[in-house]
Amino acid sequence: MLQIAVRVKPGSKQPGISVEDGTVVLRVRERAVEGAANAACVKALAEALGVAPAHVLLLHGARGREKRFCIEGIEETLARRRLGLRV
């Protein structure tokens, strides 16, 4: 199981994933209302990593911008490469 720390920016005009100062930044269009942004984060991470959304689990930070996700079904080096992190 791989754990990834993410900084989320909900309500973004330009959704996407980037790395800023070594931190994964995830921009989603959805606002942080009734879990919509969290669901969008799960979907975006799953798509970026090439795993099923069911393999992405929010571990910490459901109500904040700093979140920690658990990813199953992918090796750490491959995940880091797909997110643009140093391997």
N, C-alpha and C positions, 0 to 999 in steps of 0.2 A: 504494500500500500504506500502510495506517494502522497505527501501532504504539501500543499502549495499555499503560500500567503499571497493575498490579492488586495489591492486597494481599488475600491469600486467608485465609479463616478456615474451615478444615476442621472437620467434626464439629459444625456448628451446628444448633441445634434449629429455627431459623427461617431457611431458605435465602433468598437474594435478593441484589440488587445495590443498593448505596447509594454516596453520595459523602460522605466525611468529611474535612474540611479539604483539599478539592481532590483527594483521592485516591479512586480507584474501589476500593471494598471489596466483595469477592465472598464471600458465605457459602454454603457447600455442606454438605449432610448427610454426604457421604462422608468417611471418614477418609483421612489421607495414608498409605495402605498400597497398595503395588504399583501406583501411578499412578491409583488410583480418584479421588482428589480432582482431579488434573489433567484427567482425562477429564470429570469433572463441570463443571469450570471452562470447558472448551471448549464443552460443550453449553449451559451457561447463558449464556455470552457470545454464542454464535450465536443463541440464542433471543431474547435481549434486543435484539440488533442486527438481527434479521431476515435473517440470512445462513445458508447451509448450514454445518454443523460442519466440513466439509472446507475452508472458507475461513478458519478460525481456526487459527492455528499458534502453538504455544508456542515462543518464541525463547530465553528465558532464565529460569532459576529453577525448573527441574523439581524440585529438592529443597528449595526454600525457600518462604517465604510471599510474598515479593516476586517477582512474575512479570512478564514482558513478553510480550505477544501481538502477532502480526501479523494484521491483518484485511484480507481482500480482498473486493471486491465491494460496497463502501459508501463514500460520500463522508465526509470527516472531519466536516463540520458536522452531517450527519445522524446519524452515530455519536455525536458528543458530545451532541446533543440527546436521543437515545434513552437514553443513560446518565445524563443529568441533569447533565452538565458544562456549564460556561460556554461559549457559542459565540463 
